[in-house]
Amino acid sequence: MNATPLGIADADRMATKLKALSDPTRLRVLSHVVAQGCDSVCACDLIDVLDISQPTISHHLKKLVDAGLLTREQRGRWAHYTVVRETFAELSRFLSLD
Amino acid sequence: MNATPLGIADADRMATKLKALSDPTRLRVLSHVVAQGCDSVCACDLIDVLDISQPTISHHLKKLVDAGLLTREQRGRWAHYTVVRETFAELSRFLSLD
């Protein structure tokens, strides 16, 4: 944020992304994707490390994909997820006051 | 976020702050406080520029204070608000992948 006030359309767009981040389970899911290298992380690995059921993790992963925070690629039985670095960079810059 | 996965307590704490940010009106309120210099901005000025009723803006400002994003100081009739720079810095760092 800076000296130019946020317009309504930009506020809506940023609020949608921040809403996807405003859940502790989703933050832990994202954190594990990041900790595993950000790239093509299997949902099966997330289920193992987070000890969350498959339907629950699928629900949260869908919200993260819909918000543009992750992309999804199906590989055989399992979906794999990759961090959208541009979205995180945009949010980090948005919350910076420097 | 980095190579160390987020624990449950930290995930709860960050999600609470991000939830306060996940509303477009609150983002516009914050953006106007930042645009007016971050320091001791009168609620009266926010009502004028945002064209939002006093009860609505008071509701949103309370949520931002409760989440540690703003501090509030009463001066006569009006409350004045100051940005908590440390909270924004923490959130910006948290969403950085660098």
N, CA and C atoms of all chains as a GROMACS GRO file, in nm:
protein
  588
    1MET      N    1   0.085  -0.119   0.000
    1MET     CA    2   0.000   0.000   0.000
    1MET      C    3   0.088   0.123   0.000
    2ASN      N    4   0.039   0.226  -0.066
    2ASN     CA    5   0.120   0.346  -0.078
    2ASN      C    6   0.030   0.470  -0.081
    3ALA      N    7   0.080   0.578  -0.136
    3ALA     CA    8   0.007   0.704  -0.129
    3ALA      C    9  -0.114   0.709  -0.222
    4THR      N   10  -0.129   0.609  -0.308
    4THR     CA   11  -0.245   0.605  -0.398
    4THR      C   12  -0.353   0.517  -0.336
    5PRO      N   13  -0.468   0.574  -0.298
    5PRO     CA   14  -0.572   0.490  -0.237
    5PRO      C   15  -0.622   0.382  -0.333
    6LEU      N   16  -0.661   0.271  -0.275
    6LEU     CA   17  -0.707   0.154  -0.349
    6LEU      C   18  -0.847   0.177  -0.406
    7GLY      N   19  -0.867   0.147  -0.533
    7GLY     CA   20  -1.001   0.156  -0.592
    7GLY      C   21  -1.085   0.034  -0.555
    8ILE      N   22  -1.214   0.042  -0.586
    8ILE     CA   23  -1.308  -0.064  -0.547
    8ILE      C   24  -1.273  -0.196  -0.616
    9ALA      N   25  -1.243  -0.194  -0.745
    9ALA     CA   26  -1.216  -0.319  -0.818
    9ALA      C   27  -1.090  -0.387  -0.764
   10ASP      N   28  -0.984  -0.309  -0.740
   10ASP     CA   29  -0.862  -0.368  -0.686
   10ASP      C   30  -0.884  -0.420  -0.544
   11ALA      N   31  -0.963  -0.348  -0.466
   11ALA     CA   32  -0.992  -0.393  -0.329
   11ALA      C   33  -1.065  -0.528  -0.333
   12ASP      N   34  -1.161  -0.542  -0.423
   12ASP     CA   35  -1.234  -0.670  -0.436
   12ASP      C   36  -1.138  -0.783  -0.473
   13ARG      N   37  -1.050  -0.756  -0.568
   13ARG     CA   38  -0.958  -0.857  -0.619
   13ARG      C   39  -0.861  -0.903  -0.508
   14MET      N   40  -0.804  -0.808  -0.436
   14MET     CA   41  -0.710  -0.843  -0.330
   14MET      C   42  -0.782  -0.912  -0.214
   15ALA      N   43  -0.903  -0.866  -0.182
   15ALA     CA   44  -0.977  -0.927  -0.070
   15ALA      C   45  -1.008  -1.074  -0.100
   16THR      N   46  -1.037  -1.107  -0.226
   16THR     CA   47  -1.065  -1.246  -0.263
   16THR      C   48  -0.944  -1.334  -0.237
   17LYS      N   49  -0.826  -1.286  -0.273
   17LYS     CA   50  -0.703  -1.364  -0.250
   17LYS      C   51  -0.674  -1.377  -0.100
   18LEU      N   52  -0.692  -1.266  -0.028
   18LEU     CA   53  -0.664  -1.268   0.116
   18LEU      C   54  -0.764  -1.357   0.189
   19LYS      N   55  -0.888  -1.364   0.138
   19LYS     CA   56  -0.988  -1.451   0.200
   19LYS      C   57  -0.946  -1.598   0.189
   20ALA      N   58  -0.890  -1.634   0.074
   20ALA     CA   59  -0.843  -1.771   0.057
   20ALA      C   60  -0.730  -1.803   0.156
   21LEU      N   61  -0.657  -1.700   0.198
   21LEU     CA   62  -0.546  -1.720   0.292
   21LEU      C   63  -0.590  -1.712   0.438
   22SER      N   64  -0.715  -1.676   0.462
   22SER     CA   65  -0.757  -1.645   0.600
   22SER      C   66  -0.808  -1.768   0.675
   23ASP      N   67  -0.752  -1.883   0.647
   23ASP     CA   68  -0.792  -2.008   0.713
   23ASP      C   69  -0.666  -2.082   0.756
   24PRO      N   70  -0.657  -2.120   0.884
   24PRO     CA   71  -0.533  -2.181   0.932
   24PRO      C   72  -0.495  -2.311   0.861
   25THR      N   73  -0.594  -2.391   0.825
   25THR     CA   74  -0.560  -2.516   0.755
   25THR      C   75  -0.502  -2.485   0.617
   26ARG      N   76  -0.561  -2.388   0.547
   26ARG     CA   77  -0.507  -2.353   0.415
   26ARG      C   78  -0.366  -2.295   0.425
   27LEU      N   79  -0.341  -2.218   0.531
   27LEU     CA   80  -0.205  -2.166   0.548
   27LEU      C   81  -0.107  -2.280   0.571
   28ARG      N   82  -0.148  -2.382   0.647
   28ARG     CA   83  -0.058  -2.495   0.671
   28ARG      C   84  -0.037  -2.576   0.542
   29VAL      N   85  -0.142  -2.592   0.463
   29VAL     CA   86  -0.128  -2.660   0.334
   29VAL      C   87  -0.027  -2.586   0.247
   30LEU      N   88  -0.045  -2.455   0.234
   30LEU     CA   89   0.046  -2.375   0.151
   30LEU      C   90   0.189  -2.384   0.204
   31SER      N   91   0.202  -2.373   0.334
   31SER     CA   92   0.334  -2.377   0.397
   31SER      C   93   0.405  -2.509   0.365
   32HIS      N   94   0.330  -2.619   0.362
   32HIS     CA   95   0.392  -2.748   0.329
   32HIS      C   96   0.428  -2.757   0.181
   33VAL      N   97   0.347  -2.698   0.095
   33VAL     CA   98   0.384  -2.696  -0.048
   33VAL      C   99   0.513  -2.615  -0.066
   34VAL      N  100   0.520  -2.501   0.004
   34VAL     CA  101   0.642  -2.418  -0.004
   34VAL      C  102   0.761  -2.494   0.053
   35ALA      N  103   0.742  -2.559   0.169
   35ALA     CA  104   0.853  -2.630   0.234
   35ALA      C  105   0.903  -2.747   0.149
   36GLN      N  106   0.814  -2.799   0.064
   36GLN     CA  107   0.854  -2.911  -0.023
   36GLN      C  108   0.902  -2.861  -0.161
   37GLY      N  109   0.932  -2.733  -0.170
   37GLY     CA  110   0.998  -2.681  -0.290
   37GLY      C  111   0.910  -2.605  -0.385
   38CYS      N  112   0.780  -2.587  -0.352
   38CYS     CA  113   0.684  -2.503  -0.428
   38CYS      C  114   0.636  -2.566  -0.558
   39ASP      N  115   0.698  -2.674  -0.605
   39ASP     CA  116   0.676  -2.718  -0.742
   39ASP      C  117   0.628  -2.863  -0.750
   40SER      N  118   0.509  -2.885  -0.808
   40SER     CA  119   0.458  -3.020  -0.833
   40SER      C  120   0.458  -3.107  -0.709
   41VAL      N  121   0.396  -3.056  -0.602
   41VAL     CA  122   0.386  -3.132  -0.478
   41VAL      C  123   0.257  -3.215  -0.482
   42CYS      N  124   0.271  -3.345  -0.454
   42CYS     CA  125   0.158  -3.439  -0.462
   42CYS      C  126   0.064  -3.420  -0.343
   43ALA      N  127  -0.068  -3.419  -0.371
   43ALA     CA  128  -0.166  -3.411  -0.263
   43ALA      C  129  -0.145  -3.524  -0.163
   44CYS      N  130  -0.098  -3.640  -0.211
   44CYS     CA  131  -0.076  -3.754  -0.122
   44CYS      C  132   0.026  -3.722  -0.012
   45ASP      N  133   0.130  -3.644  -0.047
   45ASP     CA  134   0.230  -3.605   0.053
   45ASP      C  135   0.171  -3.510   0.157
   46LEU      N  136   0.080  -3.422   0.110
   46LEU     CA  137   0.018  -3.326   0.203
   46LEU      C  138  -0.072  -3.398   0.303
   47ILE      N  139  -0.145  -3.498   0.254
   47ILE     CA  140  -0.232  -3.576   0.341
   47ILE      C  141  -0.148  -3.644   0.450
   48ASP      N  142  -0.034  -3.698   0.411
   48ASP     CA  143   0.054  -3.766   0.507
   48ASP      C  144   0.105  -3.670   0.614
   49VAL      N  145   0.163  -3.557   0.570
   49VAL     CA  146   0.228  -3.470   0.669
   49VAL      C  147   0.129  -3.391   0.754
   50LEU      N  148   0.013  -3.359   0.698
   50LEU     CA  149  -0.080  -3.274   0.774
   50LEU      C  150  -0.182  -3.355   0.853
   51ASP      N  151  -0.192  -3.484   0.825
   51ASP     CA  152  -0.287  -3.570   0.895
   51ASP      C  153  -0.430  -3.515   0.883
   52ILE      N  154  -0.470  -3.485   0.759
   52ILE     CA  155  -0.603  -3.433   0.727
   52ILE      C  156  -0.663  -3.528   0.624
   53SER      N  157  -0.795  -3.546   0.626
   53SER     CA  158  -0.858  -3.640   0.534
   53SER      C  159  -0.848  -3.590   0.390
   54GLN      N  160  -0.857  -3.682   0.295
   54GLN     CA  161  -0.848  -3.643   0.154
   54GLN      C  162  -0.958  -3.545   0.112
   55PRO      N  163  -1.087  -3.568   0.151
   55PRO     CA  164  -1.190  -3.470   0.109
   55PRO      C  165  -1.162  -3.330   0.165
   56THR      N  166  -1.115  -3.323   0.289
   56THR     CA  167  -1.088  -3.191   0.350
   56THR      C  168  -0.975  -3.121   0.277
   57ILE      N  169  -0.868  -3.193   0.251
   57ILE     CA  170  -0.755  -3.128   0.185
   57ILE      C  171  -0.792  -3.090   0.040
   58SER      N  172  -0.872  -3.172  -0.026
   58SER     CA  173  -0.915  -3.138  -0.163
   58SER      C  174  -0.998  -3.010  -0.164
   59HIS      N  175  -1.085  -2.997  -0.065
   59HIS     CA  176  -1.167  -2.876  -0.052
   59HIS      C  177  -1.078  -2.753  -0.038
   60HIS      N  178  -0.979  -2.760   0.050
   60HIS     CA  179  -0.892  -2.644   0.073
   60HIS      C  180  -0.802  -2.618  -0.050
   61LEU      N  181  -0.752  -2.723  -0.112
   61LEU     CA  182  -0.668  -2.704  -0.231
   61LEU      C  183  -0.746  -2.638  -0.344
   62LYS      N  184  -0.874  -2.675  -0.358
   62LYS     CA  185  -0.956  -2.612  -0.462
   62LYS      C  186  -0.969  -2.462  -0.439
   63LYS      N  187  -0.989  -2.423  -0.313
   63LYS     CA  188  -1.002  -2.280  -0.283
   63LYS      C  189  -0.872  -2.205  -0.314
   64LEU      N  190  -0.759  -2.270  -0.288
   64LEU     CA  191  -0.629  -2.206  -0.315
   64LEU      C  192  -0.605  -2.195  -0.466
   65VAL      N  193  -0.648  -2.294  -0.541
   65VAL     CA  194  -0.636  -2.288  -0.688
   65VAL      C  195  -0.728  -2.179  -0.742
   66ASP      N  196  -0.854  -2.177  -0.694
   66ASP     CA  197  -0.951  -2.078  -0.742
   66ASP      C  198  -0.902  -1.935  -0.717
   67ALA      N  199  -0.829  -1.915  -0.608
   67ALA     CA  200  -0.779  -1.781  -0.574
   67ALA      C  201  -0.649  -1.747  -0.646
   68GLY      N  202  -0.597  -1.840  -0.726
   68GLY     CA  203  -0.475  -1.811  -0.801
   68GLY      C  204  -0.348  -1.824  -0.720
   69LEU      N  205  -0.356  -1.895  -0.607
   69LEU     CA  206  -0.237  -1.913  -0.522
   69LEU      C  207  -0.160  -2.040  -0.558
   70LEU      N  208  -0.230  -2.139  -0.613
   70LEU     CA  209  -0.168  -2.264  -0.658
   70LEU      C  210  -0.221  -2.297  -0.797
   71THR      N  211  -0.143  -2.374  -0.874
   71THR     CA  212  -0.198  -2.438  -0.993
   71THR      C  213  -0.202  -2.589  -0.969
   72ARG      N  214  -0.290  -2.657  -1.041
   72ARG     CA  215  -0.314  -2.800  -1.021
   72ARG      C  216  -0.286  -2.875  -1.150
   73GLU      N  217  -0.218  -2.987  -1.138
   73GLU     CA  218  -0.193  -3.073  -1.254
   73GLU      C  219  -0.221  -3.218  -1.213
   74GLN      N  220  -0.310  -3.283  -1.288
   74GLN     CA  221  -0.342  -3.423  -1.256
   74GLN      C  222  -0.233  -3.514  -1.314
   75ARG      N  223  -0.182  -3.606  -1.233
   75ARG     CA  224  -0.084  -3.704  -1.282
   75ARG      C  225  -0.126  -3.840  -1.232
   76GLY      N  226  -0.191  -3.916  -1.317
   76GLY     CA  227  -0.239  -4.045  -1.274
   76GLY      C  228  -0.346  -4.027  -1.167
   77ARG      N  229  -0.332  -4.098  -1.058
   77ARG     CA  230  -0.434  -4.094  -0.954
   77ARG      C  231  -0.434  -3.963  -0.877
   78TRP      N  232  -0.318  -3.902  -0.865
   78TRP     CA  233  -0.306  -3.787  -0.776
   78TRP      C  234  -0.289  -3.655  -0.850
   79ALA      N  235  -0.345  -3.549  -0.788
   79ALA     CA  236  -0.318  -3.413  -0.837
   79ALA      C  237  -0.189  -3.362  -0.773
   80HIS      N  238  -0.116  -3.281  -0.850
   80HIS     CA  239   0.006  -3.218  -0.801
   80HIS      C  240  -0.012  -3.066  -0.806
   81TYR      N  241   0.047  -2.998  -0.711
   81TYR     CA  242   0.022  -2.854  -0.693
   81TYR      C  243   0.153  -2.775  -0.695
   82THR      N  244   0.146  -2.659  -0.762
   82THR     CA  245   0.262  -2.570  -0.774
   82THR      C  246   0.223  -2.430  -0.729
   83VAL      N  247   0.310  -2.368  -0.652
   83VAL     CA  248   0.286  -2.232  -0.603
   83VAL      C  249   0.291  -2.132  -0.719
   84VAL      N  250   0.195  -2.038  -0.722
   84VAL     CA  251   0.199  -1.929  -0.820
   84VAL      C  252   0.278  -1.814  -0.757
   85ARG      N  253   0.406  -1.809  -0.789
   85ARG     CA  254   0.496  -1.713  -0.722
   85ARG      C  255   0.452  -1.568  -0.744
   86GLU      N  256   0.397  -1.539  -0.862
   86GLU     CA  257   0.356  -1.401  -0.891
   86GLU      C  258   0.247  -1.354  -0.794
   87THR      N  259   0.154  -1.444  -0.759
   87THR     CA  260   0.046  -1.404  -0.668
   87THR      C  261   0.101  -1.372  -0.530
   88PHE      N  262   0.194  -1.455  -0.482
   88PHE     CA  263   0.254  -1.429  -0.351
   88PHE      C  264   0.335  -1.299  -0.354
   89ALA      N  265   0.407  -1.277  -0.463
   89ALA     CA  266   0.487  -1.154  -0.474
   89ALA      C  267   0.394  -1.032  -0.474
   90GLU      N  268   0.280  -1.042  -0.544
   90GLU     CA  269   0.186  -0.930  -0.548
   90GLU      C  270   0.129  -0.901  -0.409
   91LEU      N  271   0.091  -1.007  -0.336
   91LEU     CA  272   0.034  -0.989  -0.202
   91LEU      C  273   0.138  -0.934  -0.105
   92SER      N  274   0.260  -0.985  -0.114
   92SER     CA  275   0.366  -0.939  -0.025
   92SER      C  276   0.394  -0.790  -0.049
   93ARG      N  277   0.400  -0.751  -0.176
   93ARG     CA  278   0.421  -0.609  -0.210
   93ARG      C  279   0.304  -0.524  -0.162
   94PHE      N  280   0.182  -0.576  -0.180
   94PHE     CA  281   0.062  -0.501  -0.141
   94PHE      C  282   0.063  -0.470   0.008
   95LEU      N  283   0.112  -0.565   0.089
   95LEU     CA  284   0.112  -0.545   0.234
   95LEU      C  285   0.237  -0.475   0.285
   96SER      N  286   0.328  -0.445   0.195
   96SER     CA  287   0.448  -0.371   0.234
   96SER      C  288   0.417  -0.221   0.236
   97LEU      N  289   0.467  -0.153   0.337
   97LEU     CA  290   0.445  -0.008   0.347
   97LEU      C  291   0.568   0.068   0.301
   98ASP      N  292   0.673  -0.003   0.258
   98ASP     CA  293   0.798   0.063   0.219
   98ASP      C  294   0.785   0.127   0.081
   99MET      N  295   0.692  -1.731   0.386
   99MET     CA  296   0.694  -1.876   0.403
   99MET      C  297   0.827  -1.930   0.353
  100ASN      N  298   0.875  -2.033   0.420
  100ASN     CA  299   1.007  -2.085   0.384
  100ASN      C  300   1.010  -2.237   0.406
  101ALA      N  301   1.127  -2.291   0.423
  101ALA     CA  302   1.142  -2.436   0.429
  101ALA      C  303   1.092  -2.497   0.561
  102THR      N  304   1.060  -2.412   0.659
  102THR     CA  305   1.008  -2.463   0.786
  102THR      C  306   0.855  -2.458   0.784
  103PRO      N  307   0.787  -2.574   0.787
  103PRO     CA  308   0.641  -2.571   0.782
  103PRO      C  309   0.582  -2.497   0.902
  104LEU      N  310   0.468  -2.434   0.879
  104LEU     CA  311   0.400  -2.353   0.980
  104LEU      C  312   0.331  -2.444   1.082
  105GLY      N  313   0.350  -2.414   1.211
  105GLY     CA  314   0.280  -2.489   1.316
  105GLY      C  315   0.136  -2.441   1.331
  106ILE      N  316   0.058  -2.515   1.408
  106ILE     CA  317  -0.086  -2.484   1.422
  106ILE      C  318  -0.107  -2.348   1.488
  107ALA      N  319  -0.032  -2.317   1.595
  107ALA     CA  320  -0.053  -2.191   1.667
  107ALA      C  321  -0.020  -2.071   1.578
  108ASP      N  322   0.091  -2.079   1.504
  108ASP     CA  323   0.128  -1.969   1.414
  108ASP      C  324   0.027  -1.957   1.300
  109ALA      N  325  -0.022  -2.070   1.250
  109ALA     CA  326  -0.122  -2.066   1.142
  109ALA      C  327  -0.249  -1.996   1.191
  110ASP      N  328  -0.291  -2.025   1.314
  110ASP     CA  329  -0.410  -1.959   1.370
  110ASP      C  330  -0.389  -1.808   1.380
  111ARG      N  331  -0.271  -1.770   1.428
  111ARG     CA  332  -0.241  -1.629   1.451
  111ARG      C  333  -0.238  -1.552   1.319
  112MET      N  334  -0.172  -1.608   1.218
  112MET     CA  335  -0.164  -1.539   1.089
  112MET      C  336  -0.302  -1.537   1.021
  113ALA      N  337  -0.378  -1.646   1.032
  113ALA     CA  338  -0.509  -1.651   0.968
  113ALA      C  339  -0.602  -1.544   1.026
  114THR      N  340  -0.592  -1.518   1.155
  114THR     CA  341  -0.676  -1.415   1.218
  114THR      C  342  -0.646  -1.278   1.158
  115LYS      N  343  -0.518  -1.247   1.138
  115LYS     CA  344  -0.481  -1.117   1.080
  115LYS      C  345  -0.525  -1.110   0.933
  116LEU      N  346  -0.506  -1.220   0.860
  116LEU     CA  347  -0.543  -1.221   0.718
  116LEU      C  348  -0.695  -1.212   0.701
  117LYS      N  349  -0.769  -1.269   0.797
  117LYS     CA  350  -0.915  -1.261   0.791
  117LYS      C  351  -0.961  -1.114   0.804
  118ALA      N  352  -0.896  -1.040   0.891
  118ALA     CA  353  -0.931  -0.898   0.906
  118ALA      C  354  -0.906  -0.821   0.775
  119LEU      N  355  -0.810  -0.871   0.696
  119LEU     CA  356  -0.776  -0.805   0.568
  119LEU      C  357  -0.863  -0.854   0.451
  120SER      N  358  -0.944  -0.956   0.474
  120SER     CA  359  -1.011  -1.023   0.361
  120SER      C  360  -1.146  -0.960   0.328
  121ASP      N  361  -1.158  -0.832   0.347
  121ASP     CA  362  -1.282  -0.761   0.318
  121ASP      C  363  -1.247  -0.635   0.238
  122PRO      N  364  -1.314  -0.613   0.124
  122PRO     CA  365  -1.274  -0.501   0.039
  122PRO      C  366  -1.290  -0.364   0.104
  123THR      N  367  -1.395  -0.348   0.186
  123THR     CA  368  -1.412  -0.217   0.252
  123THR      C  369  -1.298  -0.194   0.351
  124ARG      N  370  -1.259  -0.299   0.425
  124ARG     CA  371  -1.150  -0.281   0.521
  124ARG      C  372  -1.018  -0.251   0.449
  125LEU      N  373  -0.998  -0.313   0.333
  125LEU     CA  374  -0.876  -0.282   0.257
  125LEU      C  375  -0.877  -0.136   0.212
  126ARG      N  376  -0.993  -0.086   0.171
  126ARG     CA  377  -0.998   0.055   0.129
  126ARG      C  378  -0.978   0.148   0.248
  127VAL      N  379  -1.034   0.112   0.363
  127VAL     CA  380  -1.012   0.193   0.484
  127VAL      C  381  -0.862   0.199   0.514
  128LEU      N  382  -0.797   0.083   0.517
  128LEU     CA  383  -0.653   0.078   0.546
  128LEU      C  384  -0.574   0.158   0.443
  129SER      N  385  -0.610   0.139   0.318
  129SER     CA  386  -0.539   0.208   0.211
  129SER      C  387  -0.548   0.360   0.228
  130HIS      N  388  -0.663   0.409   0.274
  130HIS     CA  389  -0.677   0.553   0.294
  130HIS      C  390  -0.598   0.600   0.416
  131VAL      N  391  -0.590   0.518   0.520
  131VAL     CA  392  -0.507   0.555   0.636
  131VAL      C  393  -0.360   0.563   0.592
  132VAL      N  394  -0.319   0.465   0.510
  132VAL     CA  395  -0.180   0.465   0.460
  132VAL      C  396  -0.157   0.587   0.370
  133ALA      N  397  -0.252   0.614   0.281
  133ALA     CA  398  -0.236   0.726   0.187
  133ALA      C  399  -0.231   0.861   0.259
  134GLN      N  400  -0.292   0.865   0.379
  134GLN     CA  401  -0.291   0.990   0.457
  134GLN      C  402  -0.174   0.994   0.556
  135GLY      N  403  -0.077   0.905   0.537
  135GLY     CA  404   0.046   0.915   0.614
  135GLY      C  405   0.062   0.814   0.726
  136CYS      N  406  -0.038   0.725   0.743
  136CYS     CA  407  -0.030   0.613   0.840
  136CYS      C  408  -0.049   0.654   0.985
  137ASP      N  409  -0.045   0.783   1.016
  137ASP     CA  410  -0.032   0.823   1.156
  137ASP      C  411  -0.145   0.917   1.199
  138SER      N  412  -0.221   0.875   1.302
  138SER     CA  413  -0.325   0.962   1.362
  138SER      C  414  -0.422   1.017   1.259
  139VAL      N  415  -0.481   0.927   1.180
  139VAL     CA  416  -0.580   0.968   1.080
  139VAL      C  417  -0.718   0.966   1.144
  140CYS      N  418  -0.790   1.077   1.131
  140CYS     CA  419  -0.922   1.092   1.194
  140CYS      C  420  -1.028   1.008   1.120
  141ALA      N  421  -1.113   0.938   1.198
  141ALA     CA  422  -1.223   0.864   1.136
  141ALA      C  423  -1.310   0.956   1.051
  142CYS      N  424  -1.319   1.082   1.090
  142CYS     CA  425  -1.402   1.179   1.015
  142CYS      C  426  -1.352   1.194   0.870
  143ASP      N  427  -1.220   1.192   0.852
  143ASP     CA  428  -1.163   1.204   0.717
  143ASP      C  429  -1.195   1.079   0.633
  144LEU      N  430  -1.194   0.962   0.700
  144LEU     CA  431  -1.222   0.837   0.627
  144LEU      C  432  -1.368   0.834   0.581
  145ILE      N  433  -1.458   0.881   0.668
  145ILE     CA  434  -1.600   0.886   0.632
  145ILE      C  435  -1.618   0.974   0.508
  146ASP      N  436  -1.549   1.087   0.507
  146ASP     CA  437  -1.561   1.180   0.393
  146ASP      C  438  -1.511   1.116   0.264
  147VAL      N  439  -1.390   1.059   0.265
  147VAL     CA  440  -1.331   1.013   0.138
  147VAL      C  441  -1.394   0.882   0.090
  148LEU      N  442  -1.438   0.798   0.183
  148LEU     CA  443  -1.489   0.667   0.141
  148LEU      C  444  -1.640   0.668   0.118
  149ASP      N  445  -1.709   0.772   0.164
  149ASP     CA  446  -1.854   0.781   0.148
  149ASP      C  447  -1.923   0.658   0.208
  150ILE      N  448  -1.884   0.628   0.332
  150ILE     CA  449  -1.941   0.515   0.407
  150ILE      C  450  -1.998   0.573   0.537
  151SER      N  451  -2.107   0.514   0.589
  151SER     CA  452  -2.170   0.568   0.711
  151SER      C  453  -2.077   0.550   0.831
  152GLN      N  454  -2.098   0.632   0.933
  152GLN     CA  455  -2.014   0.624   1.053
  152GLN      C  456  -2.025   0.487   1.122
  153PRO      N  457  -2.146   0.430   1.141
  153PRO     CA  458  -2.151   0.298   1.206
  153PRO      C  459  -2.076   0.190   1.127
  154THR      N  460  -2.086   0.194   0.994
  154THR     CA  461  -2.017   0.094   0.913
  154THR      C  462  -1.866   0.108   0.925
  155ILE      N  463  -1.818   0.231   0.917
  155ILE     CA  464  -1.672   0.249   0.925
  155ILE      C  465  -1.622   0.214   1.066
  156SER      N  466  -1.701   0.246   1.168
  156SER     CA  467  -1.660   0.212   1.305
  156SER      C  468  -1.650   0.061   1.322
  157HIS      N  469  -1.743  -0.012   1.265
  157HIS     CA  470  -1.742  -0.159   1.270
  157HIS      C  471  -1.614  -0.213   1.207
  158HIS      N  472  -1.580  -0.162   1.089
  158HIS     CA  473  -1.460  -0.212   1.020
  158HIS      C  474  -1.332  -0.170   1.092
  159LEU      N  475  -1.329  -0.046   1.142
  159LEU     CA  476  -1.210   0.001   1.214
  159LEU      C  477  -1.187  -0.084   1.340
  160LYS      N  478  -1.294  -0.122   1.409
  160LYS     CA  479  -1.279  -0.205   1.530
  160LYS      C  480  -1.215  -0.339   1.494
  161LYS      N  481  -1.256  -0.399   1.383
  161LYS     CA  482  -1.199  -0.528   1.342
  161LYS      C  483  -1.050  -0.513   1.310
  162LEU      N  484  -1.013  -0.400   1.249
  162LEU     CA  485  -0.872  -0.377   1.215
  162LEU      C  486  -0.789  -0.353   1.342
  163VAL      N  487  -0.846  -0.285   1.440
  163VAL     CA  488  -0.776  -0.264   1.568
  163VAL      C  489  -0.762  -0.399   1.641
  164ASP      N  490  -0.872  -0.476   1.645
  164ASP     CA  491  -0.869  -0.606   1.715
  164ASP      C  492  -0.763  -0.699   1.656
  165ALA      N  493  -0.740  -0.689   1.525
  165ALA     CA  494  -0.643  -0.776   1.458
  165ALA      C  495  -0.500  -0.723   1.467
  166GLY      N  496  -0.484  -0.606   1.532
  166GLY     CA  497  -0.349  -0.553   1.549
  166GLY      C  498  -0.294  -0.483   1.426
  167LEU      N  499  -0.385  -0.442   1.335
  167LEU     CA  500  -0.340  -0.372   1.213
  167LEU      C  501  -0.340  -0.221   1.232
  168LEU      N  502  -0.426  -0.171   1.322
  168LEU     CA  503  -0.432  -0.029   1.353
  168LEU      C  504  -0.435  -0.013   1.506
  169THR      N  505  -0.391   0.103   1.554
  169THR     CA  506  -0.419   0.140   1.693
  169THR      C  507  -0.516   0.258   1.690
  170ARG      N  508  -0.590   0.275   1.801
  170ARG     CA  509  -0.695   0.377   1.809
  170ARG      C  510  -0.665   0.470   1.925
  171GLU      N  511  -0.684   0.598   1.901
  171GLU     CA  512  -0.667   0.697   2.008
  171GLU      C  513  -0.783   0.795   1.999
  172GLN      N  514  -0.856   0.810   2.111
  172GLN     CA  515  -0.969   0.904   2.112
  172GLN      C  516  -0.916   1.046   2.132
  173ARG      N  517  -0.961   1.138   2.048
  173ARG     CA  518  -0.925   1.279   2.068
  173ARG      C  519  -1.050   1.361   2.056
  174GLY      N  520  -1.106   1.400   2.170
  174GLY     CA  521  -1.232   1.474   2.167
  174GLY      C  522  -1.342   1.387   2.109
  175ARG      N  523  -1.413   1.439   2.011
  175ARG     CA  524  -1.528   1.366   1.956
  175ARG      C  525  -1.485   1.247   1.870
  176TRP      N  526  -1.370   1.260   1.805
  176TRP     CA  527  -1.333   1.161   1.704
  176TRP      C  528  -1.218   1.070   1.748
  177ALA      N  529  -1.226   0.946   1.701
  177ALA     CA  530  -1.112   0.854   1.719
  177ALA      C  531  -1.014   0.876   1.604
  178HIS      N  532  -0.885   0.859   1.636
  178HIS     CA  533  -0.779   0.870   1.536
  178HIS      C  534  -0.706   0.736   1.528
  179TYR      N  535  -0.662   0.701   1.409
  179TYR     CA  536  -0.607   0.567   1.384
  179TYR      C  537  -0.466   0.575   1.326
  180THR      N  538  -0.381   0.484   1.374
  180THR     CA  539  -0.241   0.477   1.329
  180THR      C  540  -0.210   0.334   1.285
  181VAL      N  541  -0.141   0.321   1.174
  181VAL     CA  542  -0.103   0.189   1.122
  181VAL      C  543   0.003   0.125   1.212
  182VAL      N  544  -0.014  -0.004   1.242
  182VAL     CA  545   0.088  -0.080   1.316
  182VAL      C  546   0.185  -0.138   1.213
  183ARG      N  547   0.294  -0.066   1.191
  183ARG     CA  548   0.387  -0.104   1.084
  183ARG      C  549   0.444  -0.245   1.103
  184GLU      N  550   0.466  -0.285   1.229
  184GLU     CA  551   0.525  -0.418   1.255
  184GLU      C  552   0.434  -0.529   1.203
  185THR      N  553   0.302  -0.511   1.218
  185THR     CA  554   0.209  -0.616   1.173
  185THR      C  555   0.213  -0.628   1.021
  186PHE      N  556   0.216  -0.514   0.952
  186PHE     CA  557   0.224  -0.519   0.805
  186PHE      C  558   0.356  -0.580   0.759
  187ALA      N  559   0.464  -0.544   0.829
  187ALA     CA  560   0.594  -0.600   0.792
  187ALA      C  561   0.594  -0.752   0.812
  188GLU      N  562   0.534  -0.798   0.921
  188GLU     CA  563   0.528  -0.942   0.948
  188GLU      C  564   0.448  -1.015   0.840
  189LEU      N  565   0.333  -0.958   0.802
  189LEU     CA  566   0.249  -1.021   0.699
  189LEU      C  567   0.319  -1.020   0.564
  190SER      N  568   0.383  -0.909   0.531
  190SER     CA  569   0.453  -0.900   0.402
  190SER      C  570   0.566  -1.003   0.394
  191ARG      N  571   0.640  -1.016   0.504
  191ARG     CA  572   0.748  -1.118   0.509
  191ARG      C  573   0.690  -1.258   0.499
  192PHE      N  574   0.578  -1.280   0.570
  192PHE     CA  575   0.516  -1.413   0.572
  192PHE      C  576   0.475  -1.457   0.432
  193LEU      N  577   0.429  -1.362   0.351
  193LEU     CA  578   0.382  -1.398   0.215
  193LEU      C  579   0.493  -1.392   0.111
  194SER      N  580   0.613  -1.355   0.155
  194SER     CA  581   0.726  -1.355   0.063
  194SER      C  582   0.785  -1.495   0.054
  195LEU      N  583   0.818  -1.535  -0.068
  195LEU     CA  584   0.881  -1.669  -0.087
  195LEU      C  585   1.032  -1.656  -0.103
  196ASP      N  586   1.085  -1.534  -0.095
  196ASP     CA  587   1.230  -1.514  -0.118
  196ASP      C  588   1.311  -1.557   0.006
   0.00000   0.00000   0.00000
